[in-house]
Amino acid sequence: MDISDIAVKEFVEVDADTRVAKVRSLFDRENPKGIVVMDDGECIGVIREKQLIQSHVEDDTKAEAIVRSSRSGGSPPNVRRYDDVREVSRVLVEGDVKIAPVYEGDNLWGVVTADDILHAVHENLAAITVGEIASESVVTVTEDDHVGRAINRLRENGISRLPVTNENEELTGIISTNDIVDFAVRDEERQGSKDRRGELDRMLDIPAYDLMSSPVQTITSGETVDEAVSVMFENGISGLVVTATPDGSEIEGVITKTDVLRALTHTEEESMDVQITNVNLLDVLTREDIVDDITSVADKFQEMNVLHAHVRFTQHKEKLRGTPLLRCQIRLRTTQGQVAGSGEGYGAEHAFHVALDRLERNVLELKGVKADEEYRGQLLRKLNEL
């Protein structure tokens, strides 16, 4: 299945120096799927209306600033009109974007969005259960944790939402980057233009309970992915908390639209499925290098077959002699459960190998745990035979 019937021509072009006020008016007047930003005849990015609303930028800001701030450097991902939907899903996931320009030959033909792809393949997702693709290693905060802690957890783990739990570790709400940005903007408008350092400190000390959304949209691991996507679209959200029972409070995982897109890229090939988020940050490091290095680590635990590997790069503002400080997170979904490793370094190669070292230690630790469990099982069997 290709994207020829999924991509649309509902877009508008603007120059890079176009003011955001005009971009907003174009969305109101023409209601396009996206606004393509051009600089000297080259597409440098696409702005979605939702992205514009969430950015809370001033009217005098240039369109260029929005598209460049939404990426960690490099050119925007683009696809061809007749590309396979699996390949396009991979491009969106690895580019960490929800929309991409579509070309026919050398000409910009239209745009394709993640939501349009999910709508198109919706019926084909009934064969996959939520439990097969949901993230099981869930990062949470408690109701009493300060917003500052929530922000750190969102940043450190490269995620956009955190389930909130009470003192009994029961799900009571969810807090997202949008919740935090909305609150900060409302507070800024209320305080005016004076020195706001005190107010910002106060915001960081607010408990997550005051900002979280409740009740939370949930789904169980046994339900199908098409049902999960339906719930997301019906409620205008991008993720669901996976619970043990319907309307339950015991958290088992999280499933997002990105998880569904990533699942579309899975193949029946024997080679390990690898996804790289922010692939444009790779320098001398190649996809082949990443696959080979992860495979060598996985091979040290021979009973562990890697079903999927996700490598995510994020860029900090700090640089060393022009080389940016990057954070790399590696997460493996295996037949023995999930295992991960993360680290920071200057440049993709350095950051990746720091994360790989951590991953290797965690794999060997997992191997040790499994070995201990097997030993205990053997010991118990022998005791029972006495």
Number of C-alpha atoms within 10 A of each C-alpha: 12 15 22 15 11 19 21 20 15 15 21 19 14 19 18 21 15 16 18 20 15 15 21 16 11 18 18 11 9 11 15 16 21 28 24 25 23 19 13 8 8 13 20 20 27 30 23 19 18 9 15 17 11 14 16 11 15 10 13 12 14 19 27 22 14 20 22 16 10 16 19 19 13 14 14 23 23 20 21 22 24 17 14 14 20 19 15 28 23 22 27 25 24 22 24 20 20 20 24 25 27 25 16 12 9 7 9 18 17 22 25 27 21 20 15 16 20 22 14 15 15 15 12 12 19 15 9 16 18 26 20 14 20 22 19 17 14 14 16 20 23 24 23 16 18 19 24 18 16 25 18 11 18 19 13 14 15 15 12 15 24 24 25 26 23 15 9 9 15 15 25 18 24 26 26 19 17 13 15 19 14 17 14 16 14 10 15 15 10 9 12 9 8 7 9 13 9 8 14 13 11 13 17 18 15 15 19 26 22 12 18 21 17 13 11 18 18 25 27 22 24 15 15 18 28 22 17 27 24 14 18 18 16 9 10 9 13 16 22 24 27 30 20 16 15 12 15 14 21 17 21 19 24 26 25 20 22 19 16 23 22 23 20 20 18 16 11 7 7 7 12 18 17 22 22 23 21 24 23 18 23 16 10 9 14 12 12 9 12 18 16 12 14 20 16 11 17 20 14 13 16 9 12 17 17 21 17 20 23 17 23 23 26 22 20 12 7 11 13 10 6 9 12 17 19 25 25 28 27 22 19 23 19 16 12 15 14 18 18 21 21 23 20 21 19 20 24 27 19 18 21 29 18 19 22 23 15 17 24 20 14 15 23 15 13 18 18 13 12 13 12 12 12 12 12 12 12 12 12 11 11 10 9 8 7 5
